[in-house]
Amino acid sequence: MMRGRSKSLWPRDTESARSIQEALAGHVSLQPLKRSPRTIAGVDACFVHENIVAAASLFSYPDLEHLDDAIIKEKARFPYVPGFLSFREGPAIIRALKKLQIQPDVVLFDGQGIAHPRGLGIASHVGVMLDIPTIGCAKSRLVGEFSEPGPFKGDWSPLYCQGRIIGAVLRTRNRVRPLFISPGHRIDLRYSITIVLQALSSYRLPEPIRCADHIARMEAQKEAHHEP
């Protein structure tokens, strides 16, 4: 939907960024998937001083065969400001996704979908920009209220904001802190939970995100060692 838009969608100040979030939030679509995905990707990013390293890891679904990785390194152009993560990491993550040999059917983010003060976390933002199904898998809550889910893997409780369900607090391992799952774009909460649970191995984070995080961190360490 947004592929032809200009670089003005990636401003460098929070006032412009807030306006863009409010506008793009109106383009978010929450709907059941039309077909089961054949591929999913996880994305993550880390920083070396003012440089960003973004990684995308592609897996088959539902059997989680590791298919491909892509890495992008570039200068970060937006400061760290809570609630505006997509403006700091989004451009590099989009480039990493486009570098994959096969474009994924669904992308999982270490961040929020609609569970965001303006309804447009990084998963929703990138989902709208690329017009692809996306899911937010955050390690902590940004907005909303919830009751603690049951102690076992697969237990979940709804995340509410202003009387509306905006996500799920999902236990991804027995007696381990839950993740905050929220649909990003072109997917609903039920399918988001299903895909996240299917994407787990023996860790708290879905395997595609865990792999992307590892690759980004390893590359960032190499960059740090090469700096004078």
C-alpha positions as CSV (number, residue, x, y, z in Angstrom):
1,M,0.0,0.0,0.0
2,M,2.8,2.4,0.9
3,R,5.5,1.2,-1.3
4,G,5.5,4.3,-3.6
5,R,5.6,6.9,-0.7
6,S,8.6,9.2,-0.3
7,K,11.3,9.4,2.3
8,S,9.1,11.9,4.2
9,L,7.6,8.8,5.9
10,W,10.9,8.5,7.8
11,P,11.3,11.8,9.5
12,R,14.0,12.6,12.0
13,D,11.9,14.5,14.6
14,T,9.3,13.1,17.0
15,E,6.6,15.7,16.1
16,S,6.6,14.6,12.4
17,A,6.9,11.0,13.4
18,R,3.8,11.2,15.7
19,S,1.7,12.7,12.9
20,I,2.8,9.9,10.5
21,Q,2.0,7.2,13.1
22,E,-1.5,8.7,13.6
23,A,-2.1,8.7,9.8
24,L,-0.7,5.3,9.1
25,A,-2.7,3.7,11.9
26,G,-5.8,4.3,9.9
27,H,-4.4,1.9,7.2
28,V,-3.9,-1.0,9.6
29,S,-6.2,-4.0,8.7
30,L,-6.9,-6.8,11.2
31,Q,-8.3,-9.9,9.5
32,P,-7.9,-13.6,9.5
33,L,-5.2,-15.0,7.2
34,K,-6.6,-16.1,3.9
35,R,-4.3,-19.1,3.7
36,S,-1.8,-20.8,6.0
37,P,1.7,-19.3,5.5
38,R,4.5,-21.4,3.9
39,T,7.3,-19.1,5.1
40,I,7.7,-16.8,8.1
41,A,10.6,-14.5,9.0
42,G,11.8,-13.0,12.2
43,V,13.5,-9.6,12.3
44,D,15.5,-7.7,14.9
45,A,18.1,-5.0,15.1
46,C,20.9,-3.9,17.4
47,F,23.3,-0.9,17.5
48,V,27.0,-0.1,17.5
49,H,27.3,3.5,18.6
50,E,25.2,5.3,16.0
51,N,25.1,2.4,13.5
52,I,22.3,-0.1,13.1
53,V,22.6,-3.7,12.2
54,A,19.3,-5.3,11.1
55,A,18.8,-8.9,10.4
56,A,16.0,-11.0,8.9
57,S,15.8,-14.8,9.2
58,L,13.6,-16.8,7.0
59,F,12.0,-20.2,8.0
60,S,9.6,-22.6,6.4
61,Y,6.2,-23.0,8.2
62,P,5.1,-24.9,10.0
63,D,8.2,-27.2,10.2
64,L,10.7,-24.3,10.9
65,E,13.4,-25.2,8.5
66,H,16.0,-22.4,8.3
67,L,16.0,-21.1,4.8
68,D,17.9,-17.8,4.5
69,D,19.3,-14.8,6.4
70,A,19.9,-11.2,5.4
71,I,21.8,-8.4,7.1
72,I,21.8,-4.7,6.6
73,K,24.3,-2.2,8.2
74,E,23.7,1.5,8.0
75,K,23.8,4.7,10.1
76,A,20.8,5.2,12.4
77,R,19.0,8.3,11.5
78,F,16.5,8.6,14.4
79,P,17.2,8.8,18.1
80,Y,16.0,6.2,20.7
81,V,12.6,7.5,21.9
82,P,10.1,5.0,23.5
83,G,7.0,4.6,21.3
84,F,9.0,5.5,18.1
85,L,11.0,2.4,17.6
86,S,9.9,1.9,14.0
87,F,11.5,5.2,12.9
88,R,14.9,4.1,14.3
89,E,14.9,0.4,13.1
90,G,12.2,0.3,10.4
91,P,14.1,1.4,7.3
92,A,17.0,-1.0,7.9
93,I,14.6,-3.9,8.8
94,I,12.7,-3.3,5.5
95,R,15.9,-3.4,3.5
96,A,16.9,-6.6,5.3
97,L,13.5,-8.2,4.4
98,K,13.8,-7.2,0.8
99,K,17.2,-8.8,0.7
100,L,15.9,-12.3,1.4
101,Q,15.8,-14.6,-1.5
102,I,12.1,-15.4,-0.8
103,Q,9.7,-12.9,0.5
104,P,8.0,-14.2,3.7
105,D,4.3,-14.7,4.0
106,V,4.3,-13.5,7.7
107,V,6.9,-11.5,9.6
108,L,7.5,-11.6,13.4
109,F,8.9,-8.6,15.2
110,D,10.6,-8.1,18.5
111,G,8.3,-5.2,19.3
112,Q,4.6,-4.2,19.2
113,G,1.9,-4.4,16.7
114,I,-1.3,-2.5,17.5
115,A,-0.5,-2.6,21.3
116,H,1.0,0.8,21.1
117,P,-0.1,4.3,22.3
118,R,-1.1,5.3,18.8
119,G,-2.0,1.9,17.5
120,L,1.1,1.6,15.3
121,G,4.1,-0.3,16.7
122,I,6.9,-1.4,14.5
123,A,5.1,-4.5,13.4
124,S,2.1,-2.5,12.3
125,H,4.2,0.3,10.7
126,V,6.3,-2.0,8.6
127,G,3.3,-4.2,7.8
128,V,1.5,-1.2,6.4
129,M,4.6,0.0,4.5
130,L,5.1,-3.4,2.8
131,D,1.5,-4.5,2.8
132,I,2.3,-7.9,4.4
133,P,1.0,-9.8,7.4
134,T,3.0,-9.0,10.6
135,I,3.0,-9.9,14.3
136,G,4.4,-8.1,17.3
137,C,6.1,-10.3,19.9
138,A,7.2,-7.9,22.6
139,K,9.1,-8.9,25.8
140,S,7.4,-6.1,27.8
141,R,4.1,-4.2,27.8
142,L,3.9,-0.8,26.3
143,V,0.2,-0.1,26.9
144,G,-2.9,-1.9,28.2
145,E,-4.0,-3.9,31.2
146,F,-4.1,-7.7,31.8
147,S,-4.4,-10.5,34.2
148,E,-1.5,-12.9,34.6
149,P,-2.0,-15.9,32.3
150,G,-1.8,-19.5,33.5
151,P,1.7,-21.0,34.2
152,F,2.0,-23.3,31.2
153,K,3.0,-22.9,27.6
154,G,0.0,-21.8,25.5
155,D,-1.8,-20.2,28.4
156,W,-2.8,-16.6,27.6
157,S,-4.9,-13.7,28.8
158,P,-6.3,-10.8,26.8
159,L,-4.5,-7.4,26.8
160,Y,-7.0,-4.6,27.1
161,C,-6.8,-0.9,26.3
162,Q,-9.8,1.4,26.7
163,G,-12.1,-1.6,26.8
164,R,-10.8,-3.2,23.6
165,I,-8.6,-6.3,23.2
166,I,-5.4,-5.2,21.5
167,G,-3.3,-8.3,22.1
168,A,-2.6,-11.4,24.2
169,V,-0.2,-12.0,27.1
170,L,1.1,-15.4,26.0
171,R,3.1,-18.0,28.0
172,T,5.6,-19.4,25.6
173,R,7.4,-21.7,28.1
174,N,6.2,-23.3,31.3
175,R,6.6,-20.9,34.2
176,V,8.6,-18.3,32.2
177,R,7.7,-14.7,31.8
178,P,5.1,-14.3,29.0
179,L,5.4,-12.4,25.7
180,F,3.0,-9.6,24.6
181,I,1.6,-10.6,21.3
182,S,-0.3,-8.2,19.1
183,P,-1.4,-8.3,15.5
184,G,0.5,-5.9,13.3
185,H,-1.3,-5.8,9.9
186,R,-3.3,-8.2,7.7
187,I,-3.7,-10.7,10.5
188,D,-5.9,-11.1,13.5
189,L,-5.1,-12.0,17.1
190,R,-6.2,-15.7,16.9
191,Y,-3.8,-16.4,13.9
192,S,-1.1,-14.3,15.6
193,I,-1.2,-16.6,18.7
194,T,-1.3,-19.7,16.6
195,I,1.7,-18.7,14.5
196,V,3.8,-17.7,17.5
197,L,3.1,-20.9,19.3
198,Q,4.0,-22.9,16.2
199,A,7.2,-20.9,15.7
200,L,8.6,-21.8,19.2
201,S,11.4,-24.2,19.8
202,S,12.6,-24.6,23.4
203,Y,13.1,-20.9,24.1
204,R,10.9,-18.0,25.2
205,L,11.2,-16.2,21.9
206,P,9.9,-17.6,18.5
207,E,12.8,-19.2,16.7
208,P,12.8,-16.8,13.7
209,I,13.2,-13.8,16.0
210,R,15.8,-15.5,18.2
211,C,17.8,-16.4,15.1
212,A,17.6,-12.8,13.7
213,D,18.6,-11.4,17.1
214,H,21.7,-13.7,17.3
215,I,22.8,-12.8,13.7
216,A,22.4,-9.1,14.3
217,R,24.4,-9.3,17.6
218,M,27.2,-11.3,16.1
219,E,27.5,-8.9,13.2
220,A,27.4,-5.9,15.6
221,Q,30.2,-7.5,17.6
222,K,32.3,-7.8,14.4
223,E,31.7,-4.2,13.6
224,A,32.7,-3.1,17.1
225,H,35.9,-5.0,16.9
226,H,36.8,-3.4,13.6
227,E,36.3,0.2,14.8
228,P,39.4,2.2,15.7
